[in-house]
Amino acid sequence: FKTKELKVKDRPLFVTECGGYQLFDEAHFYGRKKYGYGTCKDKGELTERIVNMYEKMILPGIREGVCGCIYTQLSDVEDEINGLYTYDRVVCKVDGDKIFEINKK
């Protein structure tokens, strides 16, 4: 029995963690530390950074076999403020319509 050596294009390719930009919301913060990548000043800037990341990294990767990606993370956790929602999931920290549109692409 011989196994065929697989090339990247012979199997699914996922970006299993990307983004993680931080936007701090004092009223919905429950941790001690504020961890994330790059600080955004508001919802618009956070949305733009995510859209820009998709346009420059994720979407061009589709031609190379990328078939899925996971943004880190859905909501903030105790010491990380890099979610799309606050820890208590009360506030959506991005423009949902713009994120929906980039994900459709």
N, C-alpha and C positions, 0 to 999 in steps of 0.2 A: 504494500500500500504506500503510495507516494502522495505527499501533500503538495499542492501548488502553492508557491510563494505568492502571497497576496501583495498587490500594490495598493497605494492609497485609493486609486479610482475603482478598485475592486470591492470596496467596502464602504459603509456609511462613514461620513466624517462629520463630527459634531464639535462645535465650540461649546464646551460644557460649563464655562464660566466666563463672563465678560462684563465690562462696565464697572459698576460699584462706585459711581460718583456720589459724593455726599451733598445733602442739603439738610441743614439743621433746622428743626422746628421746636423751639423751646417748650411750647405748650404741650407737646406730644413726645417728649424725651423722658425715658425712664432708666437710662443707664448711668454709668459713672464716666466712661470714656466715650469719645466721639471718633469712631474710626470709619474711614472711607478713602477713596482715591480722588483727590482734587476737590476743592470746595466750590460749590455753586452758590450764587447769591440769591437766586429765586427759581421759581418753577420754569420760567422760560429758558433760563440758562441750562438747567438740568435737562430739560427736554431736548434742547439743541445739541448738547454734548452726546446724548444717546443717539439721536438721529444721525449726527455726524459720524459716530463710531460705526453705525450700521452701514452708512453710505460708503465709508472708506475701507472698512475691514470685512464686514459680514457679507454684504451683497456681492462684492467682487469675488469673494471666496466661493460663491455658488458655482461659478465656472470651473473651479478646481475641485468640486465635489462636496462642498459644505452643504449639508441637507438639514441642519438644525442648529439652534444656539439657545443658550439659557442665560438670561440676564441675571446678574447677582444684584440684588435679590428682590423678591416680591415685596417684602416689608422690612423695616428696620428691626433689629433685634437689640438685646440689652446694651451692647457696647458698639454697635455698628449702625451708622445712620446713612447707609447706602442703598436703601430700598426704594421701590417705586411708591410705597405707602409708608406712613408713619407706623411706629411700633403698635399702636392701638388700632390701626387700619381705618382711622377716621378720616385722614387727609390723604388724598392722592397728590403726590408731589410732582407729577408730570402732567403734560397736556395729553390726556387719554386719546383724543382724536388723532393727534400727530403720531403717537406711538402705534396706534392701530394701523394707520396708513403705511408707516415704514415696515411694519410686520407683514402687511399684505404683500409687499414687494418680495 
